[in-house]
């Protein structure tokens, strides 16, 4: 027998100094989170066990990974978030988000039976496909977490240049296995990140990934790495009931015993019957008698309940951790919330529970445990009940004002420059931004360029000297009086170029969020990123995902082809043409002449910030070409006909 939900309400009866009103609120929240657990589990159960599928191919939805997030998300959404906050939800916790939105009145009941059906709910949160409010598309592991970093920077940029309301907190709900992703650490070390005080990450430390229990004890080591990167770390490890046991005579030895366990040993405790636990906890060695003493005060069932009392399921501790994160205003915060994968379900703690599904019998038993009705699984709380009021109040609190979208300025179709010299498309690219600044300053004001330490070598130097470099904090250009330094590097909140380190994943992550301000903040930015084309493949997956999530931008790979090959054999890009052609939501261009580049770039800028807009990908070259070979007509009618053919 594995205790499931009997420990939920008793946990709230541990020693506490909370006022009675707060305790009653937590008891109400506890009943709400039980309903969230039931709904999230049932959404998946219906899609996989009840709804008929002709193909026989399984649909998405992970009950165990959803369950570990129920307490974190219930505390966050029902009692902490404000309407201006933005939350990136762990991919496999999408059913929990849908359940919460349903209880708050932000999702119609009919969708609960439509997980991964046509036009139905998504098993990973999707801004573009889900019918309920979703702040970030997640599903590509690690990218959802870092999206909050780039969203923070994008909002700061747009708020510093245009009239938009102040933003709220940027919260990422992260699976502990997501911290294996290199994208996380690549983003973390950018020097601007440590200044983003609006950023809070909450890590679901359930110690399990898809295939296994994560070896050893990683949370402390990872926390130290975040601290070294300038973050505040907060750990919510044990619940109040277990901490109260630690304070009893002999309890300190029990804490030492549990603290010293590997992840695998602790997970094995979760799979043990109550009668087995005492023997597994009492082992030869120092502290044995003390552990026996404290355990002898409890029966087997109580031990089984207490051993599962982790901080990531203690609503009071979670709310306290959220408040502590808010108190720090000079750096980001990360909360390590220790949880149980498949919390409250009969599969909890099983090393292979990632894709495990409740049987019909287990689902019906869960209904009895949670006082739910399997014949009407989608029933909400009685109108006027404390639970109903909590849900309605949260829904009202999180309601956002209607977004006013400002139309982008009209982009000219022709700049009028005469391309008659012997030059490359990369040189024409550099001149283009200077020309736009003169011909269409209202368009130039919307352009933000980004590069991973290759701005000067991709011909952005002239543009940077005119618009400056943007940074979270102002930085002095100590080489401003050096006449041999051709690029001025004064950094402030007014610049329009963002310089990143050699990290292509960061480049496209930031491009995606800069390219989403039209739908988040109502103000259109025209982001243009440059990188050496051989390294587009490094950035391919997050770039593709950013387009899927609704970000519209221009990516320029230059030099491309073999023009960079003389520097080294690895600096050749021969596969990227197909990358641009095959990417949905993106138009690929490879102009041979400067005039063609000008026309296509103007066309691409005009496609940004629109409901039906597109991203673009350009491959340019450093090989000089006689521009007169383009034979651009001088007759205005013929010139326009030529332009139409170029952009079509």
C-alpha positions in Angstrom: 0.0 0.0 0.0 1.4 3.4 -1.0 -0.1 6.4 0.9 -1.4 8.9 -1.6 -3.4 11.9 -0.5 -4.0 11.2 3.2 -1.0 13.4 3.9 -2.4 16.5 2.2 -4.7 18.0 4.9 -2.8 16.7 7.9 0.3 18.5 6.7 -1.6 21.8 7.4 -2.0 20.7 11.0 1.7 20.8 11.8 2.9 23.4 14.3 2.4 26.9 12.9 2.3 30.5 14.0 0.1 31.5 11.2 -3.1 33.5 11.9 -6.3 31.5 11.7 -7.5 33.4 8.6 -4.3 32.5 6.8 -4.5 28.9 7.9 -8.1 28.7 6.6 -7.0 30.2 3.3 -4.3 27.5 3.0 -6.9 24.8 3.8 -9.0 26.2 1.0 -6.0 26.3 -1.4 -5.3 22.7 -0.4 -8.7 21.6 -1.5 -8.3 23.6 -4.8 -5.0 21.9 -5.5 -6.6 18.5 -5.0 -9.1 19.5 -7.7 -6.3 20.7 -9.9 -4.5 17.3 -9.5 -7.7 15.5 -10.3 -8.5 17.6 -13.4 -4.9 17.4 -14.8 -4.8 13.7 -14.3 -8.3 13.2 -15.8 -7.5 15.4 -18.9 -4.7 13.0 -19.7 -6.7 9.9 -18.7 -9.6 10.9 -21.1 -7.2 11.5 -24.0 -5.4 8.2 -23.6 -7.9 5.8 -22.1 -11.4 7.0 -23.1 -11.3 9.0 -26.3 -11.1 6.8 -29.4 -8.3 7.4 -31.9 -8.4 5.8 -35.3 -4.6 5.9 -35.9 -3.6 4.1 -32.7 -0.8 6.6 -32.2 -0.4 7.7 -28.6 -1.1 11.3 -27.8 0.8 13.6 -25.4 0.2 14.0 -21.7 2.3 12.9 -18.7 0.5 12.4 -15.4 3.5 11.9 -13.2 5.3 15.1 -14.5 2.1 17.1 -14.1 1.5 15.9 -10.6 4.8 17.1 -9.2 4.0 20.6 -10.3 0.4 20.8 -8.8 1.4 22.5 -5.5 3.9 24.9 -7.0 1.4 26.1 -9.7 -1.6 26.2 -7.4 0.2 28.4 -4.9 1.6 30.6 -7.7 -1.6 31.1 -9.7 -4.2 31.2 -7.0 -2.4 33.3 -4.4 0.7 35.0 -5.7 0.7 36.1 -9.4 -0.4 39.5 -10.7 -1.9 40.3 -14.1 1.4 41.8 -15.4 3.4 38.7 -14.6 4.5 36.3 -17.3 5.0 32.5 -16.6 6.8 29.9 -18.7 5.3 26.6 -17.6 7.3 23.4 -17.6 6.3 21.5 -20.8 4.8 18.4 -19.2 2.8 20.6 -16.8 0.5 21.9 -19.5 -2.5 19.8 -18.2 -2.0 21.5 -14.8 -2.1 24.9 -16.5 -5.2 24.0 -18.4 -6.9 22.7 -15.2 -6.0 26.0 -13.4 -7.3 28.1 -16.3 -10.5 26.1 -16.3 -11.1 26.6 -12.6 -10.5 30.3 -12.9 -13.0 30.5 -15.8 -10.5 31.1 -18.5 -11.1 27.8 -20.4 -14.4 26.3 -21.6 -15.3 22.9 -20.3 -15.6 21.4 -23.8 -11.8 21.6 -24.2 -11.0 19.3 -21.3 -11.7 16.3 -23.4 -9.7 17.6 -26.4 -6.1 17.2 -25.3 -4.1 16.9 -28.6 -7.3 16.7 -30.6 -7.6 18.9 -33.7 -7.9 22.5 -32.5 -7.8 21.2 -28.9 -5.6 21.6 -25.9 -1.8 21.2 -26.4 0.2 18.8 -24.2 2.9 21.4 -24.1 1.9 25.0 -23.6 1.5 26.9 -26.9 0.9 30.6 -27.4 -0.2 30.1 -30.9 -2.3 26.9 -30.6 -3.9 26.7 -27.1 -7.4 28.3 -26.6 -6.6 29.4 -23.0 -4.1 32.0 -21.9 -0.4 30.9 -22.3 2.5 33.3 -21.9 5.3 31.2 -23.4 5.4 28.2 -25.8 7.4 25.5 -24.2 8.1 21.9 -25.2 11.6 22.1 -26.4 13.4 21.3 -23.1 15.4 24.2 -21.7 14.2 26.8 -24.1 11.1 27.6 -22.1 13.2 28.5 -19.1 15.6 30.7 -21.0 12.7 32.4 -22.8 12.0 34.4 -19.6 15.5 35.8 -19.8 15.1 37.0 -23.3 11.6 38.2 -22.6 12.9 40.3 -19.7 15.5 41.9 -21.9 13.0 42.4 -24.7 10.5 44.1 -22.4 13.2 46.3 -20.9 14.3 47.3 -24.4 10.8 48.1 -25.7 9.9 49.9 -22.5 13.0 52.1 -22.8 12.2 53.1 -26.4 8.4 53.3 -26.5 5.4 54.0 -24.3 4.5 50.6 -22.8 3.4 49.8 -19.2 6.0 48.6 -16.8 6.3 44.8 -16.9 5.8 42.4 -14.0 7.7 39.4 -12.9 9.1 36.8 -15.4 8.7 33.4 -13.9 10.0 30.1 -15.3 8.7 26.8 -13.9 11.6 24.4 -14.8 12.0 20.6 -14.6 15.2 19.7 -12.8 16.2 17.5 -15.8 15.9 20.6 -18.0 19.0 21.9 -16.2 21.0 19.3 -18.2 20.4 21.5 -21.2 23.4 23.5 -22.5 21.0 26.3 -23.5 20.4 27.1 -19.8 24.1 27.5 -19.0 24.8 29.4 -22.2 22.2 31.9 -21.3 23.1 32.1 -17.6 26.6 33.4 -18.1 25.6 36.4 -20.2 26.7 39.4 -18.0 23.3 41.2 -18.4 21.3 38.3 -16.9 22.6 38.7 -13.3 20.9 42.2 -13.2 17.4 41.0 -14.1 15.7 41.2 -10.7 12.2 40.6 -12.3 13.4 37.0 -13.1 12.4 34.1 -10.9 12.9 30.4 -11.7 11.2 27.7 -9.8 12.8 24.3 -10.2 10.7 21.2 -9.8 13.3 19.0 -8.0 11.6 15.6 -8.4 14.9 13.8 -9.0 13.7 11.9 -12.1 14.1 12.3 -15.8 12.5 10.2 -18.6 14.6 7.1 -18.2 15.9 7.2 -14.7 16.3 8.6 -11.2 18.9 11.3 -11.5 22.1 10.0 -9.9 23.6 11.5 -6.7 22.4 14.7 -5.1 22.6 17.5 -7.7 20.5 20.4 -6.3 23.3 21.8 -4.0 25.9 21.7 -6.7 23.6 23.3 -9.3 22.5 26.0 -6.7 26.2 26.9 -6.2 26.5 27.4 -9.9 23.6 29.8 -10.0 25.0 31.7 -7.0 28.3 32.0 -8.8 26.4 33.5 -11.7 24.9 36.2 -9.4 21.5 34.7 -8.6 19.8 34.4 -5.2 19.1 30.8 -4.4 16.2 29.6 -2.2 15.7 26.0 -1.2 12.3 24.6 -0.2 13.3 21.0 0.8 11.3 19.7 3.7 7.7 20.5 4.6 6.6 21.8 8.0 5.4 18.4 9.3 8.8 16.7 8.5 10.7 19.7 10.0 8.7 19.4 13.2 9.8 15.7 13.4 13.4 16.8 13.0 13.0 19.1 16.0 12.0 16.2 18.3 14.6 14.2 20.3 16.5 12.1 17.8 15.1 14.1 14.9 18.5 15.6 14.0 19.9 12.2 13.3 16.9 11.4 11.1 17.6 14.6 9.1 21.3 13.7 8.7 20.2 10.3 7.5 17.8 11.7 4.9 20.1 14.5 3.8 22.8 11.9 3.1 20.7 9.7 1.0 21.3 9.5 -2.8 18.3 10.4 -4.9 17.9 6.7 -5.8 17.7 5.6 -2.1 15.1 8.3 -1.3 13.0 7.3 -4.3 13.1 3.7 -3.2 11.6 4.8 0.1 8.6 6.2 -1.8 8.0 2.8 -3.3 8.2 1.0 0.0 5.1 -0.1 2.0 4.6 1.6 5.4 5.7 -1.6 7.1 9.0 -1.5 5.3 10.0 2.1 5.9 11.1 1.8 9.5 13.6 -0.9 8.6 15.0 1.0 5.6 15.5 4.2 7.7 17.2 2.5 10.6 20.6 1.2 9.5 23.8 0.4 11.3 26.0 3.3 12.1 26.1 6.6 13.9 22.7 7.9 14.9 20.9 4.6 14.8 19.5 4.8 18.3 18.4 8.4 17.9 16.6 7.5 14.7 14.9 4.5 16.4 13.8 6.9 19.2 12.1 9.4 16.9 10.5 6.8 14.7 9.1 4.9 17.7 6.9 7.9 18.4 5.1 7.3 15.1 3.1 4.4 13.6 3.9 3.0 10.2 1.3 5.1 8.3 2.5 8.3 10.0 6.1 7.5 9.0 5.0 7.0 5.4 3.2 10.3 5.4 6.0 12.3 7.0 8.7 10.9 4.7 6.8 12.3 1.8 6.4 15.8 3.3 8.6 17.7 0.9 8.7 21.5 0.7 7.6 21.6 -2.9 4.2 20.4 -1.7 4.0 22.6 1.3 1.8 25.5 0.3 2.9 27.8 3.1 6.6 27.3 2.4 6.1 27.8 -1.3 4.3 31.1 -0.8 7.0 32.2 1.6 9.7 31.4 -1.0 7.8 33.4 -3.6 7.7 36.4 -1.2 11.5 36.0 -0.5 12.2 36.1 -4.2 10.2 39.3 -4.5 12.2 41.0 -1.7 15.4 40.8 -3.7 15.5 43.7 -6.1 19.1 43.7 -7.5 19.4 40.2 -9.0 17.3 37.2 -10.2 16.2 34.4 -7.9 15.9 30.7 -8.3 13.8 28.5 -6.0 14.7 24.8 -5.7 11.4 23.2 -4.7 11.8 19.5 -3.8 8.8 17.5 -5.0 7.7 14.0 -5.7 7.1 12.9 -9.3 3.6 11.5 -9.6 2.7 13.1 -6.2 -0.6 11.9 -4.9 -0.7 9.1 -7.6 -0.1 5.4 -7.1 2.9 5.7 -9.4 4.8 8.1 -7.2 8.5 7.4 -6.8 8.6 4.7 -9.5 11.8 5.1 -11.5 9.9 4.5 -14.8 6.8 6.5 -14.1 7.5 9.2 -16.7 5.0 7.8 -19.2 3.1 5.6 -16.8 -0.7 5.9 -16.9 -3.3 5.2 -14.2 -5.4 2.2 -14.9 -9.2 2.7 -14.9 -9.3 1.2 -11.4 -6.6 3.5 -10.1 -8.3 6.5 -11.7 -11.5 5.6 -9.9 -9.7 5.1 -6.6 -8.1 8.5 -7.1 -11.6 10.0 -7.5 -12.5 8.5 -4.1 -9.4 9.8 -2.5 -10.1 13.3 -3.9 -13.8 13.3 -3.4 -14.3 13.6 -7.2 -17.0 12.0 -9.3 -15.7 9.8 -12.2 -19.1 10.0 -13.9 -18.8 13.8 -14.1 -15.0 14.4 -13.8 -15.2 18.1 -14.9 -17.5 19.4 -12.1 -16.2 22.6 -10.5 -16.8 23.9 -7.0 -20.2 24.8 -5.6 -21.0 28.5 -6.4 -20.2 30.7 -3.4 -18.0 28.1 -1.6 -14.6 29.2 -0.3 -12.9 27.2 -3.1 -15.1 28.8 -5.8 -14.4 32.3 -4.4 -10.7 31.7 -4.4 -10.8 30.5 -8.0 -12.9 33.5 -9.1 -10.8 36.0 -7.2 -7.7 34.6 -8.9 -9.3 34.8 -12.3 -10.2 38.4 -11.8 -6.8 39.3 -10.3 -5.0 37.8 -13.4 -7.3 39.4 -15.9 -5.3 41.6 -18.3 -6.5 44.8 -19.9 -7.0 44.5 -23.7 -3.7 44.9 -25.5 -3.6 48.0 -27.8 -1.5 47.1 -30.8 0.3 49.9 -32.5 0.6 49.4 -36.3 4.2 49.3 -37.5 5.4 52.3 -39.6 5.2 51.9 -43.4 8.4 50.5 -44.8 9.6 52.1 -48.1 9.9 49.8 -51.0 13.0 51.4 -52.4 15.8 53.5 -50.9 17.1 54.9 -54.2 20.8 54.1 -53.7 22.7 53.6 -57.0 24.6 50.3 -56.8 27.3 50.6 -59.4 30.6 49.7 -57.6 32.5 46.5 -57.2 31.2 45.3 -53.8 29.7 42.3 -51.9 26.3 41.8 -50.5 27.8 42.0 -46.9 29.1 45.5 -47.7 25.7 46.5 -49.1 24.1 45.1 -45.9 26.2 47.5 -43.8 25.3 50.5 -45.9 21.6 49.5 -45.9 21.0 50.4 -42.2 22.8 53.8 -42.6 20.6 54.5 -45.6 17.4 53.5 -43.8 18.3 55.8 -40.9 18.4 58.7 -43.4 15.5 57.8 -45.6 13.0 56.3 -43.1 14.0 57.3 -39.5 10.6 56.1 -38.2 11.5 52.6 -39.5 15.0 52.8 -38.3 13.7 53.7 -34.8 12.1 50.2 -34.7 15.2 48.3 -35.8 17.3 46.5 -33.2 20.3 44.6 -34.3 21.9 41.7 -32.3 25.1 39.8 -32.8 27.1 37.2 -30.9 30.4 39.1 -30.9 30.6 39.5 -34.7 29.0 43.0 -35.2 32.0 44.6 -36.8 32.9 41.6 -39.0 29.3 41.5 -40.3 29.5 45.2 -41.3 27.3 46.6 -38.5 30.0 49.1 -37.4 28.5 52.2 -39.1 25.0 51.5 -37.8 26.4 51.0 -34.2 28.2 54.3 -34.4 24.9 56.0 -35.2 22.5 54.3 -32.8 24.7 53.1 -29.9 24.8 49.8 -28.0 21.9 48.9 -25.6 22.6 47.5 -22.2 20.7 47.0 -19.0 23.1 49.3 -17.3 25.1 52.2 -18.7 28.7 51.4 -19.4 31.6 53.8 -20.1 33.4 53.5 -23.4 37.0 53.7 -22.2 38.2 53.8 -25.8 36.1 56.7 -27.0 39.1 59.0 -27.3 41.1 56.3 -29.2 41.2 57.5 -32.8 42.3 54.0 -34.0 39.1 52.4 -32.6 36.5 52.6 -35.4 33.5 51.3 -33.5 32.2 53.4 -30.6 31.0 51.2 -27.7 29.1 53.6 -25.4 26.4 51.4 -23.8 23.2 52.7 -22.4 19.4 52.1 -22.3 19.0 54.2 -25.5 21.1 52.1 -28.0 19.7 49.9 -30.7 22.3 47.3 -31.0 22.6 44.4 -28.5 26.0 42.7 -28.2 26.1 39.2 -26.9 28.9 36.8 -26.3 29.8 34.0 -28.7 26.6 32.1 -28.1 24.4 31.6 -31.1 21.6 30.0 -29.0 21.4 33.2 -27.0 21.2 35.2 -30.2 18.2 33.5 -31.6 16.5 33.2 -28.2 16.7 37.0 -27.9 15.6 37.5 -31.5 12.5 35.4 -30.9 11.4 37.5 -27.9 12.3 40.9 -29.5 10.2 39.7 -32.4 7.2 39.0 -30.1 6.8 42.4 -28.5 4.1 43.3 -31.1 1.9 40.6 -29.5 3.1 41.0 -25.9 3.5 44.8 -25.5 1.7 46.2 -28.5 4.8 47.8 -30.0 6.6 46.5 -33.1 10.3 45.9 -33.0 12.2 44.9 -36.1 15.0 42.6 -34.9 17.9 41.7 -37.1 20.5 39.2 -36.0 23.8 38.5 -37.7 26.1 35.6 -37.3 28.6 33.7 -39.5 26.5 31.4 -41.7 28.5 28.2 -40.9 27.1 28.5 -37.3 23.5 28.8 -38.2 23.1 25.1 -37.5 24.2 25.7 -33.9 21.2 28.0 -33.5 18.8 26.0 -35.6 16.6 24.4 -33.0 16.0 27.5 -30.7 15.6 29.7 -33.8 13.0 27.3 -35.3 11.2 27.1 -31.9 11.1 30.9 -31.6 9.4 31.2 -35.0 6.9 28.5 -33.9 6.2 30.5 -30.7 5.3 33.6 -32.7 8.6 35.6 -32.8 9.2 37.4 -36.1 12.7 38.5 -36.9 15.4 38.6 -39.6 18.4 36.3 -39.3 21.4 37.1 -41.5 24.1 34.5 -42.1 27.2 36.1 -43.4 29.7 35.2 -44.8 28.0 32.2 -46.3 28.9 29.4 -48.7 32.7 29.0 -49.2 33.7 32.7 -48.9 34.8 32.2 -45.3 36.6 28.9 -46.1 40.1 30.4 -46.6 40.1 31.1 -42.8 39.6 27.4 -42.1 38.0 24.4 -43.5 35.3 24.3 -40.8 34.1 27.8 -41.9 32.0 26.6 -44.8 28.2 26.5 -45.0 26.9 24.3 -47.7 23.8 22.9 -46.0 22.2 26.1 -44.8 20.3 26.9 -48.0 17.9 24.1 -47.3 17.6 25.2 -43.7 16.0 28.4 -44.7 13.8 26.9 -47.4 12.4 24.2 -45.1 11.7 26.4 -42.1 8.0 27.0 -41.6 7.1 30.7 -41.1 10.3 31.9 -42.7 11.2 33.2 -46.1 14.7 32.5 -47.4 16.7 35.0 -49.5 20.1 34.8 -51.1 20.5 37.9 -53.2 23.5 38.2 -55.5 23.5 42.0 -55.9 23.2 44.9 -53.6 20.0 46.2 -55.2 18.3 42.9 -54.8 19.5 42.8 -51.1 18.0 46.3 -50.5 14.6 45.4 -52.0 14.4 42.1 -50.2 15.5 43.5 -46.8 12.9 46.3 -47.1 10.3 43.6 -47.9 11.4 41.5 -45.0 11.2 44.4 -42.6 7.6 45.1 -43.8 6.6 41.5 -42.9 7.5 41.9 -39.2 5.0 42.7 -36.4 1.9 41.4 -38.3 -0.7 38.8 -37.4 0.1 37.0 -40.7 3.8 38.2 -40.7 6.9 36.1 -41.4 10.5 35.8 -40.4 13.3 35.9 -42.9 16.7 34.3 -43.4 19.4 35.9 -45.6 22.6 34.3 -46.8 25.2 37.0 -47.8 28.7 36.9 -49.1 32.0 38.8 -48.8 32.9 38.1 -52.4 33.0 41.4 -54.4 30.8 41.5 -57.5 30.6 44.1 -60.3 27.2 45.6 -59.4 26.5 46.8 -63.0 26.0 43.2 -63.9 22.6 43.4 -62.2 21.4 45.6 -65.1 18.8 47.3 -63.0 16.4 49.2 -65.3 16.4 53.0 -65.1 12.8 53.2 -66.3 10.6 53.4 -63.1 7.9 51.0 -64.4 10.5 48.4 -65.5 12.4 49.0 -62.2 9.2 48.2 -60.2 8.6 45.1 -62.3 12.1 43.9 -61.6 11.6 44.6 -57.8 8.3 42.6 -57.8 10.1 39.6 -59.4 12.9 39.9 -56.8 10.7 39.8 -53.7 8.2 37.3 -55.1 
